[in-house]
């Protein structure tokens, strides 16, 4: 179980960073507002997933 969390937590955090950077890039180049909103929704969802995974990892490690 530990190995899966050791893999999933960094992947989830990296996904949040990637979506955040895509949102910044879209904003800086003056992209579509609809794209910015879609990326914001994805970021919030991925942050929720990352937090749940971190809490589950702490819980399962007894901690």
mmCIF file of the N, C-alpha and C atoms, coordinates in Angstrom:
data_MODEL
# 
_entry.id   MODEL 
# 
loop_
_atom_site.group_PDB 
_atom_site.id 
_atom_site.type_symbol 
_atom_site.label_atom_id 
_atom_site.label_alt_id 
_atom_site.label_comp_id 
_atom_site.label_asym_id 
_atom_site.label_entity_id 
_atom_site.label_seq_id 
_atom_site.pdbx_PDB_ins_code 
_atom_site.Cartn_x 
_atom_site.Cartn_y 
_atom_site.Cartn_z 
_atom_site.occupancy 
_atom_site.B_iso_or_equiv 
_atom_site.pdbx_formal_charge 
_atom_site.auth_seq_id 
_atom_site.auth_comp_id 
_atom_site.auth_asym_id 
_atom_site.auth_atom_id 
_atom_site.pdbx_PDB_model_num 
ATOM 1   N N  . UNK A 1 1  ? 0.826   -1.188 0.000   1.00 0.00 ? 1  UNK A N  1 
ATOM 2   C CA . UNK A 1 1  ? 0.000   0.000  0.000   1.00 0.00 ? 1  UNK A CA 1 
ATOM 3   C C  . UNK A 1 1  ? 0.874   1.257  0.000   1.00 0.00 ? 1  UNK A C  1 
ATOM 4   N N  . UNK A 1 2  ? 1.984   1.224  0.699   1.00 0.00 ? 2  UNK A N  1 
ATOM 5   C CA . UNK A 1 2  ? 2.866   2.371  0.798   1.00 0.00 ? 2  UNK A CA 1 
ATOM 6   C C  . UNK A 1 2  ? 3.429   2.766  -0.566  1.00 0.00 ? 2  UNK A C  1 
ATOM 7   N N  . UNK A 1 3  ? 3.774   1.753  -1.376  1.00 0.00 ? 3  UNK A N  1 
ATOM 8   C CA . UNK A 1 3  ? 4.339   2.047  -2.688  1.00 0.00 ? 3  UNK A CA 1 
ATOM 9   C C  . UNK A 1 3  ? 3.341   2.810  -3.548  1.00 0.00 ? 3  UNK A C  1 
ATOM 10  N N  . UNK A 1 4  ? 2.075   2.434  -3.510  1.00 0.00 ? 4  UNK A N  1 
ATOM 11  C CA . UNK A 1 4  ? 1.095   3.115  -4.348  1.00 0.00 ? 4  UNK A CA 1 
ATOM 12  C C  . UNK A 1 4  ? 0.950   4.582  -3.942  1.00 0.00 ? 4  UNK A C  1 
ATOM 13  N N  . UNK A 1 5  ? 0.967   4.860  -2.633  1.00 0.00 ? 5  UNK A N  1 
ATOM 14  C CA . UNK A 1 5  ? 0.876   6.249  -2.204  1.00 0.00 ? 5  UNK A CA 1 
ATOM 15  C C  . UNK A 1 5  ? 2.167   7.002  -2.521  1.00 0.00 ? 5  UNK A C  1 
ATOM 16  N N  . UNK A 1 6  ? 3.304   6.311  -2.424  1.00 0.00 ? 6  UNK A N  1 
ATOM 17  C CA . UNK A 1 6  ? 4.574   6.944  -2.762  1.00 0.00 ? 6  UNK A CA 1 
ATOM 18  C C  . UNK A 1 6  ? 4.620   7.343  -4.227  1.00 0.00 ? 6  UNK A C  1 
ATOM 19  N N  . UNK A 1 7  ? 3.837   6.689  -5.042  1.00 0.00 ? 7  UNK A N  1 
ATOM 20  C CA . UNK A 1 7  ? 3.777   7.006  -6.463  1.00 0.00 ? 7  UNK A CA 1 
ATOM 21  C C  . UNK A 1 7  ? 2.642   7.976  -6.777  1.00 0.00 ? 7  UNK A C  1 
ATOM 22  N N  . UNK A 1 8  ? 1.467   7.727  -6.202  1.00 0.00 ? 8  UNK A N  1 
ATOM 23  C CA . UNK A 1 8  ? 0.285   8.505  -6.558  1.00 0.00 ? 8  UNK A CA 1 
ATOM 24  C C  . UNK A 1 8  ? 0.326   9.947  -6.051  1.00 0.00 ? 8  UNK A C  1 
ATOM 25  N N  . UNK A 1 9  ? 0.834   10.161 -4.856  1.00 0.00 ? 9  UNK A N  1 
ATOM 26  C CA . UNK A 1 9  ? 0.845   11.523 -4.296  1.00 0.00 ? 9  UNK A CA 1 
ATOM 27  C C  . UNK A 1 9  ? 1.698   12.471 -5.145  1.00 0.00 ? 9  UNK A C  1 
ATOM 28  N N  . UNK A 1 10 ? 2.950   12.116 -5.495  1.00 0.00 ? 10 UNK A N  1 
ATOM 29  C CA . UNK A 1 10 ? 3.723   13.034 -6.345  1.00 0.00 ? 10 UNK A CA 1 
ATOM 30  C C  . UNK A 1 10 ? 3.120   13.227 -7.740  1.00 0.00 ? 10 UNK A C  1 
ATOM 31  N N  . UNK A 1 11 ? 2.511   12.177 -8.277  1.00 0.00 ? 11 UNK A N  1 
ATOM 32  C CA . UNK A 1 11 ? 1.878   12.304 -9.597  1.00 0.00 ? 11 UNK A CA 1 
ATOM 33  C C  . UNK A 1 11 ? 0.705   13.276 -9.523  1.00 0.00 ? 11 UNK A C  1 
ATOM 34  N N  . UNK A 1 12 ? -0.106  13.170 -8.476  1.00 0.00 ? 12 UNK A N  1 
ATOM 35  C CA . UNK A 1 12 ? -1.239  14.077 -8.314  1.00 0.00 ? 12 UNK A CA 1 
ATOM 36  C C  . UNK A 1 12 ? -0.766  15.520 -8.121  1.00 0.00 ? 12 UNK A C  1 
ATOM 37  N N  . UNK A 1 13 ? 0.289   15.698 -7.343  1.00 0.00 ? 13 UNK A N  1 
ATOM 38  C CA . UNK A 1 13 ? 0.816   17.047 -7.134  1.00 0.00 ? 13 UNK A CA 1 
ATOM 39  C C  . UNK A 1 13 ? 1.403   17.620 -8.422  1.00 0.00 ? 13 UNK A C  1 
ATOM 40  N N  . UNK A 1 14 ? 2.080   16.792 -9.180  1.00 0.00 ? 14 UNK A N  1 
ATOM 41  C CA . UNK A 1 14 ? 2.637   17.244 -10.459 1.00 0.00 ? 14 UNK A CA 1 
ATOM 42  C C  . UNK A 1 14 ? 1.518   17.626 -11.424 1.00 0.00 ? 14 UNK A C  1 
ATOM 43  N N  . UNK A 1 15 ? 0.419   16.880 -11.404 1.00 0.00 ? 15 UNK A N  1 
ATOM 44  C CA . UNK A 1 15 ? -0.714  17.207 -12.275 1.00 0.00 ? 15 UNK A CA 1 
ATOM 45  C C  . UNK A 1 15 ? -1.291  18.577 -11.919 1.00 0.00 ? 15 UNK A C  1 
ATOM 46  N N  . UNK A 1 16 ? -1.365  18.879 -10.635 1.00 0.00 ? 16 UNK A N  1 
ATOM 47  C CA . UNK A 1 16 ? -1.845  20.201 -10.201 1.00 0.00 ? 16 UNK A CA 1 
ATOM 48  C C  . UNK A 1 16 ? -0.922  21.295 -10.727 1.00 0.00 ? 16 UNK A C  1 
ATOM 49  N N  . UNK A 1 17 ? 0.376   21.081 -10.608 1.00 0.00 ? 17 UNK A N  1 
ATOM 50  C CA . UNK A 1 17 ? 1.350   22.085 -11.068 1.00 0.00 ? 17 UNK A CA 1 
ATOM 51  C C  . UNK A 1 17 ? 1.246   22.279 -12.577 1.00 0.00 ? 17 UNK A C  1 
ATOM 52  N N  . UNK A 1 18 ? 1.090   21.194 -13.321 1.00 0.00 ? 18 UNK A N  1 
ATOM 53  C CA . UNK A 1 18 ? 0.998   21.295 -14.785 1.00 0.00 ? 18 UNK A CA 1 
ATOM 54  C C  . UNK A 1 18 ? -0.232  22.105 -15.186 1.00 0.00 ? 18 UNK A C  1 
ATOM 55  N N  . UNK A 1 19 ? -1.375  21.799 -14.577 1.00 0.00 ? 19 UNK A N  1 
ATOM 56  C CA . UNK A 1 19 ? -2.605  22.531 -14.919 1.00 0.00 ? 19 UNK A CA 1 
ATOM 57  C C  . UNK A 1 19 ? -2.481  23.994 -14.511 1.00 0.00 ? 19 UNK A C  1 
ATOM 58  N N  . UNK A 1 20 ? -1.858  24.255 -13.364 1.00 0.00 ? 20 UNK A N  1 
ATOM 59  C CA . UNK A 1 20 ? -1.642  25.638 -12.933 1.00 0.00 ? 20 UNK A CA 1 
ATOM 60  C C  . UNK A 1 20 ? -0.778  26.397 -13.935 1.00 0.00 ? 20 UNK A C  1 
ATOM 61  N N  . UNK A 1 21 ? 0.310   25.777 -14.388 1.00 0.00 ? 21 UNK A N  1 
ATOM 62  C CA . UNK A 1 21 ? 1.186   26.428 -15.368 1.00 0.00 ? 21 UNK A CA 1 
ATOM 63  C C  . UNK A 1 21 ? 0.487   26.631 -16.706 1.00 0.00 ? 21 UNK A C  1 
ATOM 64  N N  . UNK A 1 22 ? -0.347  25.679 -17.102 1.00 0.00 ? 22 UNK A N  1 
ATOM 65  C CA . UNK A 1 22 ? -1.125  25.862 -18.340 1.00 0.00 ? 22 UNK A CA 1 
ATOM 66  C C  . UNK A 1 22 ? -2.075  27.052 -18.202 1.00 0.00 ? 22 UNK A C  1 
ATOM 67  N N  . UNK A 1 23 ? -2.664  27.213 -17.028 1.00 0.00 ? 23 UNK A N  1 
ATOM 68  C CA . UNK A 1 23 ? -3.544  28.354 -16.794 1.00 0.00 ? 23 UNK A CA 1 
ATOM 69  C C  . UNK A 1 23 ? -2.794  29.670 -16.846 1.00 0.00 ? 23 UNK A C  1 
ATOM 70  N N  . UNK A 1 24 ? -1.591  29.711 -16.235 1.00 0.00 ? 24 UNK A N  1 
ATOM 71  C CA . UNK A 1 24 ? -0.771  30.927 -16.310 1.00 0.00 ? 24 UNK A CA 1 
ATOM 72  C C  . UNK A 1 24 ? -0.388  31.236 -17.750 1.00 0.00 ? 24 UNK A C  1 
ATOM 73  N N  . UNK A 1 25 ? 0.000   30.221 -18.495 1.00 0.00 ? 25 UNK A N  1 
ATOM 74  C CA . UNK A 1 25 ? 0.389   30.432 -19.891 1.00 0.00 ? 25 UNK A CA 1 
ATOM 75  C C  . UNK A 1 25 ? -0.788  30.963 -20.694 1.00 0.00 ? 25 UNK A C  1 
ATOM 76  N N  . UNK A 1 26 ? -1.966  30.417 -20.466 1.00 0.00 ? 26 UNK A N  1 
ATOM 77  C CA . UNK A 1 26 ? -3.155  30.884 -21.174 1.00 0.00 ? 26 UNK A CA 1 
ATOM 78  C C  . UNK A 1 26 ? -3.461  32.341 -20.824 1.00 0.00 ? 26 UNK A C  1 
ATOM 79  N N  . UNK A 1 27 ? -3.302  32.683 -19.554 1.00 0.00 ? 27 UNK A N  1 
ATOM 80  C CA . UNK A 1 27 ? -3.574  34.048 -19.116 1.00 0.00 ? 27 UNK A CA 1 
ATOM 81  C C  . UNK A 1 27 ? -2.559  35.026 -19.717 1.00 0.00 ? 27 UNK A C  1 
ATOM 82  N N  . UNK A 1 28 ? -1.274  34.648 -19.704 1.00 0.00 ? 28 UNK A N  1 
ATOM 83  C CA . UNK A 1 28 ? -0.235  35.545 -20.190 1.00 0.00 ? 28 UNK A CA 1 
ATOM 84  C C  . UNK A 1 28 ? -0.317  35.808 -21.695 1.00 0.00 ? 28 UNK A C  1 
ATOM 85  N N  . UNK A 1 29 ? -0.769  34.837 -22.433 1.00 0.00 ? 29 UNK A N  1 
ATOM 86  C CA . UNK A 1 29 ? -0.867  35.043 -23.880 1.00 0.00 ? 29 UNK A CA 1 
ATOM 87  C C  . UNK A 1 29 ? -2.217  35.604 -24.298 1.00 0.00 ? 29 UNK A C  1 
ATOM 88  N N  . UNK A 1 30 ? -3.093  35.871 -23.316 1.00 0.00 ? 30 UNK A N  1 
ATOM 89  C CA . UNK A 1 30 ? -4.394  36.462 -23.619 1.00 0.00 ? 30 UNK A CA 1 
ATOM 90  C C  . UNK A 1 30 ? -5.349  35.469 -24.229 1.00 0.00 ? 30 UNK A C  1 
ATOM 91  N N  . UNK A 1 31 ? -5.310  34.259 -23.749 1.00 0.00 ? 31 UNK A N  1 
ATOM 92  C CA . UNK A 1 31 ? -6.159  33.196 -24.291 1.00 0.00 ? 31 UNK A CA 1 
ATOM 93  C C  . UNK A 1 31 ? -7.615  33.354 -23.892 1.00 0.00 ? 31 UNK A C  1 
ATOM 94  N N  . UNK A 1 32 ? -8.391  32.379 -24.287 1.00 0.00 ? 32 UNK A N  1 
ATOM 95  C CA . UNK A 1 32 ? -9.828  32.384 -24.056 1.00 0.00 ? 32 UNK A CA 1 
ATOM 96  C C  . UNK A 1 32 ? -10.165 32.320 -22.573 1.00 0.00 ? 32 UNK A C  1 
ATOM 97  N N  . UNK A 1 33 ? -11.178 33.081 -22.182 1.00 0.00 ? 33 UNK A N  1 
ATOM 98  C CA . UNK A 1 33 ? -11.646 33.038 -20.798 1.00 0.00 ? 33 UNK A CA 1 
ATOM 99  C C  . UNK A 1 33 ? -12.275 31.683 -20.486 1.00 0.00 ? 33 UNK A C  1 
ATOM 100 N N  . UNK A 1 34 ? -12.898 31.072 -21.480 1.00 0.00 ? 34 UNK A N  1 
ATOM 101 C CA . UNK A 1 34 ? -13.496 29.752 -21.273 1.00 0.00 ? 34 UNK A CA 1 
ATOM 102 C C  . UNK A 1 34 ? -12.426 28.714 -20.950 1.00 0.00 ? 34 UNK A C  1 
ATOM 103 N N  . UNK A 1 35 ? -11.289 28.818 -21.620 1.00 0.00 ? 35 UNK A N  1 
ATOM 104 C CA . UNK A 1 35 ? -10.182 27.898 -21.347 1.00 0.00 ? 35 UNK A CA 1 
ATOM 105 C C  . UNK A 1 35 ? -9.652  28.118 -19.939 1.00 0.00 ? 35 UNK A C  1 
ATOM 106 N N  . UNK A 1 36 ? -9.540  29.362 -19.533 1.00 0.00 ? 36 UNK A N  1 
ATOM 107 C CA . UNK A 1 36 ? -9.082  29.668 -18.177 1.00 0.00 ? 36 UNK A CA 1 
ATOM 108 C C  . UNK A 1 36 ? -10.026 29.082 -17.135 1.00 0.00 ? 36 UNK A C  1 
ATOM 109 N N  . UNK A 1 37 ? -11.320 29.210 -17.347 1.00 0.00 ? 37 UNK A N  1 
ATOM 110 C CA . UNK A 1 37 ? -12.300 28.663 -16.412 1.00 0.00 ? 37 UNK A CA 1 
ATOM 111 C C  . UNK A 1 37 ? -12.230 27.136 -16.362 1.00 0.00 ? 37 UNK A C  1 
ATOM 112 N N  . UNK A 1 38 ? -12.070 26.505 -17.512 1.00 0.00 ? 38 UNK A N  1 
ATOM 113 C CA . UNK A 1 38 ? -11.969 25.047 -17.556 1.00 0.00 ? 38 UNK A CA 1 
ATOM 114 C C  . UNK A 1 38 ? -10.717 24.574 -16.822 1.00 0.00 ? 38 UNK A C  1 
ATOM 115 N N  . UNK A 1 39 ? -9.596  25.263 -17.035 1.00 0.00 ? 39 UNK A N  1 
ATOM 116 C CA . UNK A 1 39 ? -8.366  24.903 -16.342 1.00 0.00 ? 39 UNK A CA 1 
ATOM 117 C C  . UNK A 1 39 ? -8.493  25.133 -14.836 1.00 0.00 ? 39 UNK A C  1 
ATOM 118 N N  . UNK A 1 40 ? -9.186  26.175 -14.427 1.00 0.00 ? 40 UNK A N  1 
ATOM 119 C CA . UNK A 1 40 ? -9.399  26.439 -13.005 1.00 0.00 ? 40 UNK A CA 1 
ATOM 120 C C  . UNK A 1 40 ? -10.207 25.314 -12.376 1.00 0.00 ? 40 UNK A C  1 
ATOM 121 N N  . UNK A 1 41 ? -11.240 24.847 -13.059 1.00 0.00 ? 41 UNK A N  1 
ATOM 122 C CA . UNK A 1 41 ? -12.037 23.737 -12.529 1.00 0.00 ? 41 UNK A CA 1 
ATOM 123 C C  . UNK A 1 41 ? -11.207 22.470 -12.415 1.00 0.00 ? 41 UNK A C  1 
ATOM 124 N N  . UNK A 1 42 ? -10.383 22.194 -13.418 1.00 0.00 ? 42 UNK A N  1 
ATOM 125 C CA . UNK A 1 42 ? -9.510  21.019 -13.374 1.00 0.00 ? 42 UNK A CA 1 
ATOM 126 C C  . UNK A 1 42 ? -8.527  21.126 -12.214 1.00 0.00 ? 42 UNK A C  1 
ATOM 127 N N  . UNK A 1 43 ? -7.967  22.311 -12.016 1.00 0.00 ? 43 UNK A N  1 
ATOM 128 C CA . UNK A 1 43 ? -6.993  22.506 -10.936 1.00 0.00 ? 43 UNK A CA 1 
ATOM 129 C C  . UNK A 1 43 ? -7.628  22.263 -9.579  1.00 0.00 ? 43 UNK A C  1 
ATOM 130 N N  . UNK A 1 44 ? -8.813  22.796 -9.379  1.00 0.00 ? 44 UNK A N  1 
ATOM 131 C CA . UNK A 1 44 ? -9.500  22.611 -8.097  1.00 0.00 ? 44 UNK A CA 1 
ATOM 132 C C  . UNK A 1 44 ? -9.791  21.128 -7.866  1.00 0.00 ? 44 UNK A C  1 
ATOM 133 N N  . UNK A 1 45 ? -10.248 20.438 -8.888  1.00 0.00 ? 45 UNK A N  1 
ATOM 134 C CA . UNK A 1 45 ? -10.525 19.010 -8.751  1.00 0.00 ? 45 UNK A CA 1 
ATOM 135 C C  . UNK A 1 45 ? -9.271  18.203 -8.467  1.00 0.00 ? 45 UNK A C  1 
ATOM 136 N N  . UNK A 1 46 ? -8.194  18.532 -9.155  1.00 0.00 ? 46 UNK A N  1 
ATOM 137 C CA . UNK A 1 46 ? -6.936  17.819 -8.930  1.00 0.00 ? 46 UNK A CA 1 
ATOM 138 C C  . UNK A 1 46 ? -6.353  18.126 -7.553  1.00 0.00 ? 46 UNK A C  1 
ATOM 139 N N  . UNK A 1 47 ? -6.525  19.356 -7.077  1.00 0.00 ? 47 UNK A N  1 
ATOM 140 C CA . UNK A 1 47 ? -6.068  19.685 -5.727  1.00 0.00 ? 47 UNK A CA 1 
ATOM 141 C C  . UNK A 1 47 ? -6.847  18.878 -4.696  1.00 0.00 ? 47 UNK A C  1 
ATOM 142 N N  . UNK A 1 48 ? -8.140  18.742 -4.901  1.00 0.00 ? 48 UNK A N  1 
ATOM 143 C CA . UNK A 1 48 ? -8.955  17.939 -3.993  1.00 0.00 ? 48 UNK A CA 1 
ATOM 144 C C  . UNK A 1 48 ? -8.458  16.500 -3.976  1.00 0.00 ? 48 UNK A C  1 
ATOM 145 N N  . UNK A 1 49 ? -8.204  15.942 -5.154  1.00 0.00 ? 49 UNK A N  1 
ATOM 146 C CA . UNK A 1 49 ? -7.702  14.576 -5.246  1.00 0.00 ? 49 UNK A CA 1 
ATOM 147 C C  . UNK A 1 49 ? -6.350  14.435 -4.545  1.00 0.00 ? 49 UNK A C  1 
ATOM 148 N N  . UNK A 1 50 ? -5.461  15.394 -4.755  1.00 0.00 ? 50 UNK A N  1 
ATOM 149 C CA . UNK A 1 50 ? -4.140  15.345 -4.132  1.00 0.00 ? 50 UNK A CA 1 
ATOM 150 C C  . UNK A 1 50 ? -4.254  15.405 -2.606  1.00 0.00 ? 50 UNK A C  1 
ATOM 151 N N  . UNK A 1 51 ? -5.127  16.249 -2.088  1.00 0.00 ? 51 UNK A N  1 
ATOM 152 C CA . UNK A 1 51 ? -5.306  16.351 -0.642  1.00 0.00 ? 51 UNK A CA 1 
ATOM 153 C C  . UNK A 1 51 ? -5.873  15.052 -0.075  1.00 0.00 ? 51 UNK A C  1 
ATOM 154 N N  . UNK A 1 52 ? -6.839  14.472 -0.771  1.00 0.00 ? 52 UNK A N  1 
ATOM 155 C CA . UNK A 1 52 ? -7.406  13.195 -0.316  1.00 0.00 ? 52 UNK A CA 1 
ATOM 156 C C  . UNK A 1 52 ? -6.332  12.116 -0.300  1.00 0.00 ? 52 UNK A C  1 
ATOM 157 N N  . UNK A 1 53 ? -5.494  12.074 -1.319  1.00 0.00 ? 53 UNK A N  1 
ATOM 158 C CA . UNK A 1 53 ? -4.423  11.072 -1.360  1.00 0.00 ? 53 UNK A CA 1 
ATOM 159 C C  . UNK A 1 53 ? -3.404  11.280 -0.242  1.00 0.00 ? 53 UNK A C  1 
ATOM 160 N N  . UNK A 1 54 ? -3.049  12.521 0.036   1.00 0.00 ? 54 UNK A N  1 
ATOM 161 C CA . UNK A 1 54 ? -2.104  12.800 1.125   1.00 0.00 ? 54 UNK A CA 1 
ATOM 162 C C  . UNK A 1 54 ? -2.702  12.367 2.460   1.00 0.00 ? 54 UNK A C  1 
ATOM 163 N N  . UNK A 1 55 ? -3.959  12.714 2.685   1.00 0.00 ? 55 UNK A N  1 
ATOM 164 C CA . UNK A 1 55 ? -4.601  12.322 3.941   1.00 0.00 ? 55 UNK A CA 1 
ATOM 165 C C  . UNK A 1 55 ? -4.734  10.808 4.056   1.00 0.00 ? 55 UNK A C  1 
ATOM 166 N N  . UNK A 1 56 ? -5.061  10.138 2.952   1.00 0.00 ? 56 UNK A N  1 
ATOM 167 C CA . UNK A 1 56 ? -5.153  8.673  2.974   1.00 0.00 ? 56 UNK A CA 1 
ATOM 168 C C  . UNK A 1 56 ? -3.782  8.051  3.257   1.00 0.00 ? 56 UNK A C  1 
ATOM 169 N N  . UNK A 1 57 ? -2.734  8.599  2.689   1.00 0.00 ? 57 UNK A N  1 
ATOM 170 C CA . UNK A 1 57 ? -1.388  8.079  2.935   1.00 0.00 ? 57 UNK A CA 1 
ATOM 171 C C  . UNK A 1 57 ? -1.024  8.222  4.409   1.00 0.00 ? 57 UNK A C  1 
ATOM 172 N N  . UNK A 1 58 ? -1.350  9.373  5.000   1.00 0.00 ? 58 UNK A N  1 
ATOM 173 C CA . UNK A 1 58 ? -1.075  9.579  6.419   1.00 0.00 ? 58 UNK A CA 1 
ATOM 174 C C  . UNK A 1 58 ? -1.907  8.603  7.262   1.00 0.00 ? 58 UNK A C  1 
ATOM 175 N N  . UNK A 1 59 ? -3.154  8.440  6.902   1.00 0.00 ? 59 UNK A N  1 
ATOM 176 C CA . UNK A 1 59 ? -4.040  7.542  7.648   1.00 0.00 ? 59 UNK A CA 1 
ATOM 177 C C  . UNK A 1 59 ? -3.535  6.097  7.618   1.00 0.00 ? 59 UNK A C  1 
ATOM 178 N N  . UNK A 1 60 ? -3.191  5.609  6.431   1.00 0.00 ? 60 UNK A N  1 
ATOM 179 C CA . UNK A 1 60 ? -2.773  4.211  6.290   1.00 0.00 ? 60 UNK A CA 1 
ATOM 180 C C  . UNK A 1 60 ? -1.389  3.938  6.878   1.00 0.00 ? 60 UNK A C  1 
ATOM 181 N N  . UNK A 1 61 ? -0.597  4.976  7.012   1.00 0.00 ? 61 UNK A N  1 
ATOM 182 C CA . UNK A 1 61 ? 0.714   4.789  7.643   1.00 0.00 ? 61 UNK A CA 1 
ATOM 183 C C  . UNK A 1 61 ? 0.631   4.888  9.164   1.00 0.00 ? 61 UNK A C  1 
ATOM 184 N N  . UNK A 1 62 ? -0.549  5.176  9.654   1.00 0.00 ? 62 UNK A N  1 
ATOM 185 C CA . UNK A 1 62 ? -0.748  5.190  11.095  1.00 0.00 ? 62 UNK A CA 1 
ATOM 186 C C  . UNK A 1 62 ? -0.361  6.479  11.767  1.00 0.00 ? 62 UNK A C  1 
ATOM 187 N N  . UNK A 1 63 ? -0.419  7.538  10.989  1.00 0.00 ? 63 UNK A N  1 
ATOM 188 C CA . UNK A 1 63 ? -0.004  8.673  11.465  1.00 0.00 ? 63 UNK A CA 1 
ATOM 189 C C  . UNK A 1 63 ? -0.015  9.916  11.957  1.00 0.00 ? 63 UNK A C  1 
# 
